[in-house]
Amino acid sequence: MSAHHDPIYPDVSAVVAGLNRLVDDLSDVQTDARTAVARIMERGTRTGGGGLPRVVTLDAIALQLRWLADDVLHMQSALTGKETRHAN
């Protein structure tokens, strides 16, 4: 995911730019998820299915998705005039 912290959406153009960035970020998350699947399958067959690497990998993906979902809500509130700050 590209580095962007607490973006501001002052107008529709900024929201459109944010949505375009979201597409790229979701592609990055998709890549991370595919990598996680491969690692989990590899570790699961090699080590007898130890759970910790799976949890850590999934925690990272969950954190990315929560941030992106919050960012979409941030964009939506900017369009409605009810601006909020990121929870993360």
Jmol script that loads the backbone (N, CA, C; Angstrom):
load data "model"
ATOM      1  N   MET A   1       0.841  -1.173   0.000  1.00  0.00           N
ATOM      2  CA  MET A   1       0.000   0.000   0.000  1.00  0.00           C
ATOM      3  C   MET A   1       0.882   1.231   0.000  1.00  0.00           C
ATOM      4  N   SER A   2       0.447   2.224  -0.738  1.00  0.00           N
ATOM      5  CA  SER A   2       1.207   3.469  -0.769  1.00  0.00           C
ATOM      6  C   SER A   2       1.086   4.178   0.577  1.00  0.00           C
ATOM      7  N   ALA A   3       2.108   4.939   0.903  1.00  0.00           N
ATOM      8  CA  ALA A   3       2.111   5.637   2.193  1.00  0.00           C
ATOM      9  C   ALA A   3       1.287   6.915   2.089  1.00  0.00           C
ATOM     10  N   HIS A   4       0.211   6.970   2.816  1.00  0.00           N
ATOM     11  CA  HIS A   4      -0.605   8.180   2.916  1.00  0.00           C
ATOM     12  C   HIS A   4      -1.269   8.151   4.290  1.00  0.00           C
ATOM     13  N   HIS A   5      -1.060   9.214   4.999  1.00  0.00           N
ATOM     14  CA  HIS A   5      -1.552   9.262   6.368  1.00  0.00           C
ATOM     15  C   HIS A   5      -2.629  10.322   6.492  1.00  0.00           C
ATOM     16  N   ASP A   6      -3.786   9.907   6.973  1.00  0.00           N
ATOM     17  CA  ASP A   6      -4.892  10.801   7.263  1.00  0.00           C
ATOM     18  C   ASP A   6      -5.112  11.822   6.144  1.00  0.00           C
ATOM     19  N   PRO A   7      -5.413  11.340   4.934  1.00  0.00           N
ATOM     20  CA  PRO A   7      -5.608  12.270   3.819  1.00  0.00           C
ATOM     21  C   PRO A   7      -6.803  13.184   4.047  1.00  0.00           C
ATOM     22  N   ILE A   8      -6.755  14.313   3.406  1.00  0.00           N
ATOM     23  CA  ILE A   8      -7.823  15.302   3.500  1.00  0.00           C
ATOM     24  C   ILE A   8      -8.553  15.337   2.164  1.00  0.00           C
ATOM     25  N   TYR A   9      -9.871  15.393   2.208  1.00  0.00           N
ATOM     26  CA  TYR A   9     -10.693  15.414   1.007  1.00  0.00           C
ATOM     27  C   TYR A   9     -11.535  16.692   0.987  1.00  0.00           C
ATOM     28  N   PRO A  10     -10.941  17.805   0.535  1.00  0.00           N
ATOM     29  CA  PRO A  10     -11.660  19.074   0.574  1.00  0.00           C
ATOM     30  C   PRO A  10     -12.709  19.236  -0.519  1.00  0.00           C
ATOM     31  N   ASP A  11     -12.638  18.412  -1.582  1.00  0.00           N
ATOM     32  CA  ASP A  11     -13.587  18.564  -2.677  1.00  0.00           C
ATOM     33  C   ASP A  11     -13.740  17.245  -3.424  1.00  0.00           C
ATOM     34  N   VAL A  12     -14.632  17.254  -4.409  1.00  0.00           N
ATOM     35  CA  VAL A  12     -14.923  16.046  -5.172  1.00  0.00           C
ATOM     36  C   VAL A  12     -13.678  15.540  -5.895  1.00  0.00           C
ATOM     37  N   SER A  13     -12.870  16.445  -6.417  1.00  0.00           N
ATOM     38  CA  SER A  13     -11.645  16.024  -7.117  1.00  0.00           C
ATOM     39  C   SER A  13     -10.719  15.242  -6.190  1.00  0.00           C
ATOM     40  N   ALA A  14     -10.622  15.668  -4.955  1.00  0.00           N
ATOM     41  CA  ALA A  14      -9.774  14.960  -3.986  1.00  0.00           C
ATOM     42  C   ALA A  14     -10.348  13.575  -3.675  1.00  0.00           C
ATOM     43  N   VAL A  15     -11.668  13.475  -3.612  1.00  0.00           N
ATOM     44  CA  VAL A  15     -12.304  12.176  -3.362  1.00  0.00           C
ATOM     45  C   VAL A  15     -12.055  11.244  -4.544  1.00  0.00           C
ATOM     46  N   VAL A  16     -12.187  11.771  -5.771  1.00  0.00           N
ATOM     47  CA  VAL A  16     -11.921  10.952  -6.959  1.00  0.00           C
ATOM     48  C   VAL A  16     -10.466  10.468  -6.948  1.00  0.00           C
ATOM     49  N   ALA A  17      -9.542  11.341  -6.600  1.00  0.00           N
ATOM     50  CA  ALA A  17      -8.132  10.945  -6.507  1.00  0.00           C
ATOM     51  C   ALA A  17      -7.957   9.869  -5.433  1.00  0.00           C
ATOM     52  N   GLY A  18      -8.673  10.026  -4.319  1.00  0.00           N
ATOM     53  CA  GLY A  18      -8.615   9.029  -3.252  1.00  0.00           C
ATOM     54  C   GLY A  18      -9.164   7.686  -3.696  1.00  0.00           C
ATOM     55  N   LEU A  19     -10.236   7.701  -4.472  1.00  0.00           N
ATOM     56  CA  LEU A  19     -10.795   6.447  -4.981  1.00  0.00           C
ATOM     57  C   LEU A  19      -9.851   5.783  -5.973  1.00  0.00           C
ATOM     58  N   ASN A  20      -9.183   6.584  -6.790  1.00  0.00           N
ATOM     59  CA  ASN A  20      -8.190   6.022  -7.708  1.00  0.00           C
ATOM     60  C   ASN A  20      -7.038   5.382  -6.938  1.00  0.00           C
ATOM     61  N   ARG A  21      -6.626   6.028  -5.852  1.00  0.00           N
ATOM     62  CA  ARG A  21      -5.573   5.460  -5.006  1.00  0.00           C
ATOM     63  C   ARG A  21      -6.076   4.177  -4.340  1.00  0.00           C
ATOM     64  N   LEU A  22      -7.352   4.165  -3.968  1.00  0.00           N
ATOM     65  CA  LEU A  22      -7.956   2.985  -3.351  1.00  0.00           C
ATOM     66  C   LEU A  22      -7.854   1.771  -4.277  1.00  0.00           C
ATOM     67  N   VAL A  23      -8.074   1.990  -5.559  1.00  0.00           N
ATOM     68  CA  VAL A  23      -7.954   0.883  -6.521  1.00  0.00           C
ATOM     69  C   VAL A  23      -6.550   0.286  -6.466  1.00  0.00           C
ATOM     70  N   ASP A  24      -5.545   1.156  -6.458  1.00  0.00           N
ATOM     71  CA  ASP A  24      -4.157   0.677  -6.363  1.00  0.00           C
ATOM     72  C   ASP A  24      -3.905  -0.031  -5.033  1.00  0.00           C
ATOM     73  N   ASP A  25      -4.434   0.548  -3.954  1.00  0.00           N
ATOM     74  CA  ASP A  25      -4.233  -0.049  -2.633  1.00  0.00           C
ATOM     75  C   ASP A  25      -4.894  -1.424  -2.544  1.00  0.00           C
ATOM     76  N   LEU A  26      -6.089  -1.563  -3.116  1.00  0.00           N
ATOM     77  CA  LEU A  26      -6.766  -2.859  -3.099  1.00  0.00           C
ATOM     78  C   LEU A  26      -5.993  -3.888  -3.917  1.00  0.00           C
ATOM     79  N   SER A  27      -5.365  -3.444  -4.982  1.00  0.00           N
ATOM     80  CA  SER A  27      -4.512  -4.342  -5.755  1.00  0.00           C
ATOM     81  C   SER A  27      -3.332  -4.816  -4.907  1.00  0.00           C
ATOM     82  N   ASP A  28      -2.762  -3.891  -4.125  1.00  0.00           N
ATOM     83  CA  ASP A  28      -1.670  -4.266  -3.217  1.00  0.00           C
ATOM     84  C   ASP A  28      -2.143  -5.268  -2.165  1.00  0.00           C
ATOM     85  N   VAL A  29      -3.338  -5.044  -1.618  1.00  0.00           N
ATOM     86  CA  VAL A  29      -3.879  -5.966  -0.616  1.00  0.00           C
ATOM     87  C   VAL A  29      -4.130  -7.330  -1.256  1.00  0.00           C
ATOM     88  N   GLN A  30      -4.604  -7.325  -2.488  1.00  0.00           N
ATOM     89  CA  GLN A  30      -4.822  -8.587  -3.196  1.00  0.00           C
ATOM     90  C   GLN A  30      -3.510  -9.351  -3.337  1.00  0.00           C
ATOM     91  N   THR A  31      -2.450  -8.651  -3.683  1.00  0.00           N
ATOM     92  CA  THR A  31      -1.132  -9.275  -3.791  1.00  0.00           C
ATOM     93  C   THR A  31      -0.695  -9.820  -2.437  1.00  0.00           C
ATOM     94  N   ASP A  32      -0.889  -9.015  -1.380  1.00  0.00           N
ATOM     95  CA  ASP A  32      -0.529  -9.474  -0.028  1.00  0.00           C
ATOM     96  C   ASP A  32      -1.328 -10.714   0.356  1.00  0.00           C
ATOM     97  N   ALA A  33      -2.606 -10.751   0.002  1.00  0.00           N
ATOM     98  CA  ALA A  33      -3.449 -11.902   0.334  1.00  0.00           C
ATOM     99  C   ALA A  33      -2.979 -13.148  -0.411  1.00  0.00           C
ATOM    100  N   ARG A  34      -2.624 -12.979  -1.671  1.00  0.00           N
ATOM    101  CA  ARG A  34      -2.121 -14.130  -2.435  1.00  0.00           C
ATOM    102  C   ARG A  34      -0.806 -14.647  -1.844  1.00  0.00           C
ATOM    103  N   THR A  35       0.053 -13.721  -1.444  1.00  0.00           N
ATOM    104  CA  THR A  35       1.308 -14.109  -0.800  1.00  0.00           C
ATOM    105  C   THR A  35       1.019 -14.829   0.511  1.00  0.00           C
ATOM    106  N   ALA A  36       0.057 -14.317   1.273  1.00  0.00           N
ATOM    107  CA  ALA A  36      -0.308 -14.948   2.543  1.00  0.00           C
ATOM    108  C   ALA A  36      -0.814 -16.366   2.323  1.00  0.00           C
ATOM    109  N   VAL A  37      -1.632 -16.551   1.308  1.00  0.00           N
ATOM    110  CA  VAL A  37      -2.137 -17.898   1.012  1.00  0.00           C
ATOM    111  C   VAL A  37      -0.973 -18.845   0.747  1.00  0.00           C
ATOM    112  N   ALA A  38      -0.044 -18.397  -0.082  1.00  0.00           N
ATOM    113  CA  ALA A  38       1.114 -19.251  -0.403  1.00  0.00           C
ATOM    114  C   ALA A  38       1.928 -19.572   0.843  1.00  0.00           C
ATOM    115  N   ARG A  39       2.179 -18.562   1.679  1.00  0.00           N
ATOM    116  CA  ARG A  39       2.978 -18.789   2.896  1.00  0.00           C
ATOM    117  C   ARG A  39       2.265 -19.695   3.878  1.00  0.00           C
ATOM    118  N   ILE A  40       0.967 -19.468   4.032  1.00  0.00           N
ATOM    119  CA  ILE A  40       0.203 -20.295   4.967  1.00  0.00           C
ATOM    120  C   ILE A  40       0.180 -21.740   4.503  1.00  0.00           C
ATOM    121  N   MET A  41      -0.023 -21.943   3.224  1.00  0.00           N
ATOM    122  CA  MET A  41      -0.038 -23.309   2.693  1.00  0.00           C
ATOM    123  C   MET A  41       1.333 -23.961   2.851  1.00  0.00           C
ATOM    124  N   GLU A  42       2.388 -23.211   2.557  1.00  0.00           N
ATOM    125  CA  GLU A  42       3.745 -23.749   2.681  1.00  0.00           C
ATOM    126  C   GLU A  42       4.066 -24.089   4.130  1.00  0.00           C
ATOM    127  N   ARG A  43       3.799 -23.169   5.031  1.00  0.00           N
ATOM    128  CA  ARG A  43       4.097 -23.411   6.448  1.00  0.00           C
ATOM    129  C   ARG A  43       3.207 -24.490   7.022  1.00  0.00           C
ATOM    130  N   GLY A  44       1.966 -24.512   6.576  1.00  0.00           N
ATOM    131  CA  GLY A  44       1.024 -25.505   7.090  1.00  0.00           C
ATOM    132  C   GLY A  44       1.435 -26.918   6.748  1.00  0.00           C
ATOM    133  N   THR A  45       1.979 -27.097   5.561  1.00  0.00           N
ATOM    134  CA  THR A  45       2.388 -28.443   5.164  1.00  0.00           C
ATOM    135  C   THR A  45       3.758 -28.790   5.710  1.00  0.00           C
ATOM    136  N   ARG A  46       4.593 -27.765   5.929  1.00  0.00           N
ATOM    137  CA  ARG A  46       5.965 -28.019   6.391  1.00  0.00           C
ATOM    138  C   ARG A  46       6.048 -28.188   7.897  1.00  0.00           C
ATOM    139  N   THR A  47       5.286 -27.408   8.649  1.00  0.00           N
ATOM    140  CA  THR A  47       5.459 -27.395  10.107  1.00  0.00           C
ATOM    141  C   THR A  47       4.305 -28.042  10.853  1.00  0.00           C
ATOM    142  N   GLY A  48       3.403 -28.647  10.141  1.00  0.00           N
ATOM    143  CA  GLY A  48       2.288 -29.279  10.826  1.00  0.00           C
ATOM    144  C   GLY A  48       1.184 -28.299  11.174  1.00  0.00           C
ATOM    145  N   GLY A  49       1.185 -27.117  10.562  1.00  0.00           N
ATOM    146  CA  GLY A  49       0.066 -26.191  10.712  1.00  0.00           C
ATOM    147  C   GLY A  49       0.153 -25.246  11.883  1.00  0.00           C
ATOM    148  N   GLY A  50       1.345 -24.800  12.282  1.00  0.00           N
ATOM    149  CA  GLY A  50       1.466 -23.830  13.363  1.00  0.00           C
ATOM    150  C   GLY A  50       0.634 -22.582  13.100  1.00  0.00           C
ATOM    151  N   GLY A  51      -0.066 -22.106  14.105  1.00  0.00           N
ATOM    152  CA  GLY A  51      -1.026 -21.027  13.909  1.00  0.00           C
ATOM    153  C   GLY A  51      -0.477 -19.619  13.920  1.00  0.00           C
ATOM    154  N   LEU A  52       0.635 -19.340  14.613  1.00  0.00           N
ATOM    155  CA  LEU A  52       1.099 -17.963  14.775  1.00  0.00           C
ATOM    156  C   LEU A  52       1.402 -17.248  13.466  1.00  0.00           C
ATOM    157  N   PRO A  53       2.153 -17.825  12.546  1.00  0.00           N
ATOM    158  CA  PRO A  53       2.407 -17.105  11.295  1.00  0.00           C
ATOM    159  C   PRO A  53       1.120 -16.748  10.558  1.00  0.00           C
ATOM    160  N   ARG A  54       0.131 -17.622  10.640  1.00  0.00           N
ATOM    161  CA  ARG A  54      -1.156 -17.360   9.990  1.00  0.00           C
ATOM    162  C   ARG A  54      -1.830 -16.146  10.605  1.00  0.00           C
ATOM    163  N   VAL A  55      -1.842 -16.080  11.914  1.00  0.00           N
ATOM    164  CA  VAL A  55      -2.496 -14.980  12.613  1.00  0.00           C
ATOM    165  C   VAL A  55      -1.801 -13.660  12.297  1.00  0.00           C
ATOM    166  N   VAL A  56      -0.481 -13.636  12.345  1.00  0.00           N
ATOM    167  CA  VAL A  56       0.269 -12.411  12.067  1.00  0.00           C
ATOM    168  C   VAL A  56       0.001 -11.938  10.646  1.00  0.00           C
ATOM    169  N   THR A  57       0.031 -12.857   9.686  1.00  0.00           N
ATOM    170  CA  THR A  57      -0.226 -12.513   8.294  1.00  0.00           C
ATOM    171  C   THR A  57      -1.631 -11.953   8.127  1.00  0.00           C
ATOM    172  N   LEU A  58      -2.597 -12.602   8.715  1.00  0.00           N
ATOM    173  CA  LEU A  58      -3.982 -12.145   8.594  1.00  0.00           C
ATOM    174  C   LEU A  58      -4.216 -10.851   9.344  1.00  0.00           C
ATOM    175  N   ASP A  59      -3.529 -10.646  10.455  1.00  0.00           N
ATOM    176  CA  ASP A  59      -3.647  -9.377  11.183  1.00  0.00           C
ATOM    177  C   ASP A  59      -3.196  -8.207  10.314  1.00  0.00           C
ATOM    178  N   ALA A  60      -2.111  -8.392   9.584  1.00  0.00           N
ATOM    179  CA  ALA A  60      -1.604  -7.324   8.725  1.00  0.00           C
ATOM    180  C   ALA A  60      -2.606  -6.991   7.622  1.00  0.00           C
ATOM    181  N   ILE A  61      -3.195  -8.007   7.022  1.00  0.00           N
ATOM    182  CA  ILE A  61      -4.184  -7.772   5.975  1.00  0.00           C
ATOM    183  C   ILE A  61      -5.431  -7.127   6.561  1.00  0.00           C
ATOM    184  N   ALA A  62      -5.863  -7.581   7.720  1.00  0.00           N
ATOM    185  CA  ALA A  62      -7.037  -6.995   8.365  1.00  0.00           C
ATOM    186  C   ALA A  62      -6.813  -5.519   8.687  1.00  0.00           C
ATOM    187  N   LEU A  63      -5.621  -5.185   9.149  1.00  0.00           N
ATOM    188  CA  LEU A  63      -5.300  -3.792   9.455  1.00  0.00           C
ATOM    189  C   LEU A  63      -5.373  -2.930   8.196  1.00  0.00           C
ATOM    190  N   GLN A  64      -4.824  -3.431   7.091  1.00  0.00           N
ATOM    191  CA  GLN A  64      -4.887  -2.689   5.833  1.00  0.00           C
ATOM    192  C   GLN A  64      -6.338  -2.468   5.409  1.00  0.00           C
ATOM    193  N   LEU A  65      -7.142  -3.506   5.483  1.00  0.00           N
ATOM    194  CA  LEU A  65      -8.537  -3.392   5.063  1.00  0.00           C
ATOM    195  C   LEU A  65      -9.337  -2.450   5.960  1.00  0.00           C
ATOM    196  N   ARG A  66      -9.058  -2.491   7.273  1.00  0.00           N
ATOM    197  CA  ARG A  66      -9.745  -1.556   8.179  1.00  0.00           C
ATOM    198  C   ARG A  66      -9.392  -0.117   7.837  1.00  0.00           C
ATOM    199  N   TRP A  67      -8.099   0.141   7.558  1.00  0.00           N
ATOM    200  CA  TRP A  67      -7.671   1.493   7.231  1.00  0.00           C
ATOM    201  C   TRP A  67      -8.345   1.946   5.940  1.00  0.00           C
ATOM    202  N   LEU A  68      -8.381   1.076   4.936  1.00  0.00           N
ATOM    203  CA  LEU A  68      -8.992   1.433   3.661  1.00  0.00           C
ATOM    204  C   LEU A  68     -10.498   1.667   3.814  1.00  0.00           C
ATOM    205  N   ALA A  69     -11.168   0.832   4.595  1.00  0.00           N
ATOM    206  CA  ALA A  69     -12.601   1.024   4.829  1.00  0.00           C
ATOM    207  C   ALA A  69     -12.852   2.356   5.531  1.00  0.00           C
ATOM    208  N   ASP A  70     -12.016   2.672   6.498  1.00  0.00           N
ATOM    209  CA  ASP A  70     -12.146   3.944   7.200  1.00  0.00           C
ATOM    210  C   ASP A  70     -11.892   5.109   6.245  1.00  0.00           C
ATOM    211  N   ASP A  71     -10.951   4.937   5.336  1.00  0.00           N
ATOM    212  CA  ASP A  71     -10.650   5.978   4.369  1.00  0.00           C
ATOM    213  C   ASP A  71     -11.851   6.232   3.462  1.00  0.00           C
ATOM    214  N   VAL A  72     -12.539   5.172   3.044  1.00  0.00           N
ATOM    215  CA  VAL A  72     -13.742   5.327   2.219  1.00  0.00           C
ATOM    216  C   VAL A  72     -14.824   6.085   3.002  1.00  0.00           C
ATOM    217  N   LEU A  73     -14.978   5.761   4.273  1.00  0.00           N
ATOM    218  CA  LEU A  73     -15.938   6.495   5.105  1.00  0.00           C
ATOM    219  C   LEU A  73     -15.541   7.967   5.230  1.00  0.00           C
ATOM    220  N   HIS A  74     -14.239   8.201   5.310  1.00  0.00           N
ATOM    221  CA  HIS A  74     -13.701   9.555   5.377  1.00  0.00           C
ATOM    222  C   HIS A  74     -14.068  10.330   4.099  1.00  0.00           C
ATOM    223  N   MET A  75     -13.916   9.670   2.949  1.00  0.00           N
ATOM    224  CA  MET A  75     -14.292  10.287   1.664  1.00  0.00           C
ATOM    225  C   MET A  75     -15.785  10.584   1.630  1.00  0.00           C
ATOM    226  N   GLN A  76     -16.564   9.611   2.070  1.00  0.00           N
ATOM    227  CA  GLN A  76     -18.021   9.775   2.067  1.00  0.00           C
ATOM    228  C   GLN A  76     -18.446  10.941   2.960  1.00  0.00           C
ATOM    229  N   SER A  77     -17.862  11.035   4.126  1.00  0.00           N
ATOM    230  CA  SER A  77     -18.232  12.121   5.023  1.00  0.00           C
ATOM    231  C   SER A  77     -17.788  13.473   4.468  1.00  0.00           C
ATOM    232  N   ALA A  78     -16.676  13.484   3.721  1.00  0.00           N
ATOM    233  CA  ALA A  78     -16.240  14.728   3.089  1.00  0.00           C
ATOM    234  C   ALA A  78     -17.264  15.186   2.054  1.00  0.00           C
ATOM    235  N   LEU A  79     -17.838  14.245   1.326  1.00  0.00           N
ATOM    236  CA  LEU A  79     -18.836  14.595   0.311  1.00  0.00           C
ATOM    237  C   LEU A  79     -20.150  15.057   0.926  1.00  0.00           C
ATOM    238  N   THR A  80     -20.468  14.560   2.114  1.00  0.00           N
ATOM    239  CA  THR A  80     -21.723  14.937   2.757  1.00  0.00           C
ATOM    240  C   THR A  80     -21.569  16.146   3.664  1.00  0.00           C
ATOM    241  N   GLY A  81     -20.325  16.623   3.825  1.00  0.00           N
ATOM    242  CA  GLY A  81     -20.092  17.774   4.689  1.00  0.00           C
ATOM    243  C   GLY A  81     -19.961  17.423   6.149  1.00  0.00           C
ATOM    244  N   LYS A  82     -19.892  16.157   6.450  1.00  0.00           N
ATOM    245  CA  LYS A  82     -19.744  15.701   7.839  1.00  0.00           C
ATOM    246  C   LYS A  82     -18.376  15.078   7.997  1.00  0.00           C
ATOM    247  N   GLU A  83     -17.351  15.908   7.947  1.00  0.00           N
ATOM    248  CA  GLU A  83     -15.953  15.474   7.978  1.00  0.00           C
ATOM    249  C   GLU A  83     -15.611  14.779   9.296  1.00  0.00           C
ATOM    250  N   THR A  84     -14.905  13.659   9.197  1.00  0.00           N
ATOM    251  CA  THR A  84     -14.426  12.932  10.373  1.00  0.00           C
ATOM    252  C   THR A  84     -12.946  12.660  10.202  1.00  0.00           C
ATOM    253  N   ARG A  85     -12.284  12.290  11.273  1.00  0.00           N
ATOM    254  CA  ARG A  85     -10.855  11.942  11.243  1.00  0.00           C
ATOM    255  C   ARG A  85     -10.726  10.431  11.246  1.00  0.00           C
ATOM    256  N   HIS A  86      -9.626   9.931  10.702  1.00  0.00           N
ATOM    257  CA  HIS A  86      -9.353   8.499  10.727  1.00  0.00           C
ATOM    258  C   HIS A  86      -9.274   8.007  12.161  1.00  0.00           C
ATOM    259  N   ALA A  87      -9.812   6.817  12.386  1.00  0.00           N
ATOM    260  CA  ALA A  87      -9.756   6.209  13.715  1.00  0.00           C
ATOM    261  C   ALA A  87      -8.356   5.671  14.002  1.00  0.00           C
ATOM    262  N   ASN A  88      -7.617   5.286  12.959  1.00  0.00           N
ATOM    263  CA  ASN A  88      -6.289   4.681  13.152  1.00  0.00           C
ATOM    264  C   ASN A  88      -5.214   5.719  13.170  1.00  0.00           C
TER     265      ASN A  88
END
end "model"
wireframe off; spacefill off
backbone 0.3
color backbone group
